[in-house]
Amino acid sequence: MTSYGKPSRTNIEKKIRDLENEIKRLKKNNRTTRARLKAAQAELQESSDRLRKTMGGIIQAMSLTIEKRDPYTAGHQRRVTKLCRVIATIMGFSWERVQGFRMAAVIHDLGKIQVPAEILSKPGKLTENEFGIIKTHPQIGFDILKGIEFSWPIAQIVYQHHERMNGSGYPRGLAGEDILPEARILAVADVVEAMSSHRPYRPALGLESAIDEIRQNRGILYDADVVDACLKAIDENEALINQPTSNEN
C-alpha cells in the first residue's frame, strides 16, 4: 500500500521559488511586450503623420494649380474652407475628421479647371449652355480625385457639394441622408460665401442676403443642423465671411 505523506518543507520552498521565478519571467516578458508595442505605436503615428503631410502636399499643389488659372476660385475656396472648419467644429466633428474635410473643401471647385476661362471670368449673365458647362465641375473634380487613395472620402465630398436635401441639386439629384454630412456643410458654406462675395458676372449680394437664403431654405435645400451651426458661426465671428484669407488653410 502506497503511503501519501505531507509534502516536505523543501518541496514547498522549491515550488515557491519556481513560482517566483515564473512571475519574474512573465513580468520581464510583459515589459518587453509593452516596449515593443510602444515602439510600434510610435512608428505607426510617424507613418500616419508622413502620410497626412503627403496628402496635404497633394491638395496644396492642386489648390495652387487652380489659383494660377483662376484667382477668384482660389480665394473662394479658402474662404469656404475657413467657414466649413468652424461649422464642422460646432457640430462636434473630431479633429481628424475636420482635417480630412478641410482637404476636400479647399479643392471643392477643382473641376472648374476644365471649364473655359472665358466662362469663369465672363462679366455678364451666363447663358443656359454656359451654366450647363459650369455644372459639370463636380463630376470632373470627382473624376480627377477618385483614383487617389485618401484616408477620407474627399472625392465624394467634392462630387456631392451641389446636391440639395430635397433632391433638386446636381449632378446626381441625391437627397437627405444619401448626401455626406461634409457635403451638406460644404453646400451651405459655398452658398453663403458665393452670395456674400463679388462674382465676375455680378456684384456681391451681401451677407444678409446669404443668411436669408439659408434661413428660408433650412430643411428644404440645406440641412437644418448645418444651417443652425453656420448661423451660430457667423453670429460669433462675422469676419469668417468678410475677412480676406491667406494661403494658410
C-alpha positions in Angstrom: 0.0 0.0 0.0 1.3 3.4 -1.0 1.7 6.0 1.7 1.0 9.6 0.9 2.6 11.9 3.4 2.6 15.6 3.8 4.8 17.5 1.3 8.2 18.3 2.8 9.2 21.8 3.6 12.0 21.6 1.0 9.5 20.7 -1.7 7.2 23.6 -0.7 10.1 26.1 -0.8 11.2 24.8 -4.2 7.7 25.3 -5.6 7.6 28.8 -4.2 10.9 29.7 -5.8 9.7 28.2 -9.1 6.6 30.3 -8.9 8.6 33.4 -8.0 10.9 32.8 -11.0 7.9 32.3 -13.3 6.4 35.6 -12.1 9.7 37.4 -12.8 9.9 35.9 -16.2 6.3 36.9 -17.0 7.0 40.4 -15.8 10.1 40.7 -17.9 8.2 39.4 -21.0 5.4 41.9 -20.3 7.8 44.8 -20.1 9.4 43.7 -23.4 5.9 43.4 -25.0 4.9 46.8 -23.7 8.2 48.3 -25.1 7.6 46.7 -28.5 4.0 47.8 -28.5 5.0 51.4 -27.7 7.7 51.4 -30.4 5.1 50.1 -32.9 2.6 52.7 -31.9 5.2 55.4 -32.3 6.2 54.1 -35.7 2.5 54.0 -36.8 2.0 57.5 -35.7 5.1 58.7 -37.5 3.9 56.9 -40.7 0.4 58.4 -40.3 1.9 61.9 -39.9 4.1 61.4 -43.0 1.0 60.3 -45.0 -1.0 63.3 -43.8 1.8 65.6 -44.9 2.0 63.9 -48.3 -1.8 64.2 -48.8 -1.7 67.8 -47.7 1.1 68.4 -50.2 -1.0 66.9 -53.0 -4.0 69.0 -52.0 -1.9 72.2 -51.8 -0.5 71.5 -55.3 -4.0 71.1 -56.7 -5.1 74.3 -55.0 -2.2 76.3 -56.3 -2.9 75.0 -59.8 -6.5 76.3 -59.6 -5.2 79.6 -58.2 -2.8 80.2 -61.1 -5.6 79.7 -63.6 -8.5 81.4 -61.7 -7.5 83.5 -58.7 -11.2 84.2 -57.8 -12.0 80.4 -57.4 -8.9 80.0 -55.2 -9.9 82.8 -52.9 -13.5 81.5 -52.8 -12.3 78.0 -51.8 -10.1 79.3 -49.0 -12.9 81.3 -47.5 -15.3 78.4 -47.8 -12.8 76.1 -46.2 -12.5 78.5 -43.2 -16.2 78.6 -42.7 -16.5 74.8 -43.1 -14.0 74.2 -40.4 -15.8 76.3 -37.9 -19.2 74.8 -38.8 -17.8 71.2 -38.5 -16.3 72.0 -35.1 -19.5 73.4 -33.8 -21.3 70.3 -35.0 -18.8 68.1 -33.0 -16.6 66.7 -35.7 -13.4 65.2 -34.4 -10.1 66.9 -35.2 -9.1 64.1 -37.6 -12.4 64.4 -39.5 -12.1 68.1 -39.7 -8.6 67.8 -41.2 -9.9 65.5 -44.0 -12.9 67.7 -44.6 -10.6 70.7 -44.9 -8.7 69.0 -47.7 -11.9 68.4 -49.6 -13.2 72.0 -49.0 -10.0 73.7 -50.3 -10.3 71.9 -53.7 -14.1 71.6 -53.9 -14.1 73.5 -57.2 -11.2 71.6 -58.7 -13.4 70.5 -61.6 -13.5 74.1 -62.8 -10.0 73.6 -64.1 -11.6 72.2 -67.2 -14.2 75.0 -67.6 -13.1 77.5 -70.2 -11.6 80.6 -68.6 -13.8 82.9 -70.7 -16.9 81.3 -69.0 -15.4 81.6 -65.5 -14.5 85.2 -65.9 -17.5 86.3 -68.1 -18.7 89.7 -66.8 -22.3 89.3 -67.9 -25.0 86.7 -67.2 -24.2 83.2 -68.2 -26.2 81.5 -71.0 -28.0 78.2 -70.3 -25.3 76.3 -72.2 -22.5 78.1 -70.3 -24.2 77.3 -67.0 -24.5 73.7 -68.1 -20.8 73.6 -68.6 -20.2 75.1 -65.1 -22.4 72.4 -63.7 -20.1 69.7 -64.9 -17.4 70.7 -62.4 -18.4 68.3 -59.5 -18.2 65.4 -61.9 -14.9 66.5 -63.3 -13.5 67.1 -59.8 -14.6 63.6 -58.8 -13.1 62.0 -61.8 -9.7 63.7 -61.0 -9.8 62.6 -57.4 -11.4 59.2 -57.4 -8.2 57.3 -58.2 -6.3 58.8 -55.2 -6.5 56.7 -52.0 -7.2 59.4 -49.4 -7.9 58.5 -45.8 -11.2 60.5 -46.1 -14.0 60.5 -48.7 -12.6 63.6 -50.4 -13.7 62.6 -53.9 -17.3 62.0 -52.8 -17.4 65.3 -50.8 -16.3 67.2 -53.9 -18.8 65.2 -56.0 -21.8 66.0 -53.7 -21.3 69.6 -52.8 -24.0 70.9 -55.1 -26.6 68.3 -54.0 -29.6 69.5 -52.1 -31.6 68.0 -49.3 -34.8 67.8 -51.4 -33.1 66.1 -54.3 -33.1 69.2 -56.5 -29.3 69.5 -56.7 -26.8 68.2 -59.2 -25.1 66.1 -60.6 -27.0 63.1 -59.3 -30.0 64.5 -57.5 -29.1 63.0 -54.2 -31.4 63.8 -51.2 -31.4 63.7 -47.4 -29.2 61.1 -45.8 -27.7 60.0 -49.1 -25.6 63.2 -49.0 -22.5 63.0 -46.9 -22.6 65.3 -43.8 -19.4 67.0 -45.0 -21.0 67.7 -48.4 -24.1 69.2 -46.6 -21.8 71.6 -44.7 -19.9 72.5 -47.8 -23.1 73.2 -49.7 -24.2 75.8 -47.1 -20.7 77.4 -46.7 -20.4 77.5 -50.5 -23.7 79.4 -51.0 -23.0 81.8 -48.1 -19.6 82.8 -49.4 -20.6 83.0 -53.0 -23.6 85.2 -52.3 -21.5 87.4 -50.0 -18.7 88.0 -52.5 -18.2 89.6 -55.8 -18.6 87.3 -58.8 -17.4 88.1 -62.3 -21.0 88.3 -63.6 -22.5 90.3 -60.6 -21.6 92.4 -57.6 -21.7 90.9 -54.1 -25.3 90.3 -52.9 -24.2 90.8 -49.3 -24.1 88.6 -46.2 -27.7 89.4 -45.2 -29.0 88.0 -48.5 -26.9 84.9 -47.9 -28.3 84.5 -44.4 -31.9 85.0 -45.7 -31.2 82.3 -48.4 -30.1 79.6 -46.0 -32.8 80.5 -43.4 -35.6 80.4 -45.9 -34.4 77.1 -47.3 -33.5 75.5 -43.9 -34.6 71.9 -44.0 -35.6 72.2 -47.7 -32.4 72.8 -49.7 -30.0 72.8 -46.8 -29.5 70.6 -43.8 -31.2 72.2 -40.8 -28.5 71.4 -38.3 -25.8 72.8 -40.7 -27.8 76.0 -41.2 -28.1 76.4 -37.4 -24.3 75.8 -37.0 -23.5 78.2 -39.8 -25.7 81.0 -38.3 -24.0 80.5 -35.0 -20.6 80.6 -36.6 -21.4 83.9 -38.4 -23.1 85.4 -35.3 -19.9 84.7 -33.2 -17.5 85.9 -35.9 -18.8 87.7 -38.9 -15.2 88.1 -40.1 -15.3 84.5 -41.2 -17.1 85.8 -44.4 -15.9 89.4 -44.7 -12.2 89.0 -43.8 -9.8 88.0 -46.6 -7.9 84.8 -46.1 -4.3 84.0 -46.7 -2.9 80.8 -48.3 -2.9 79.2 -44.9 -5.7 76.7 -44.7 
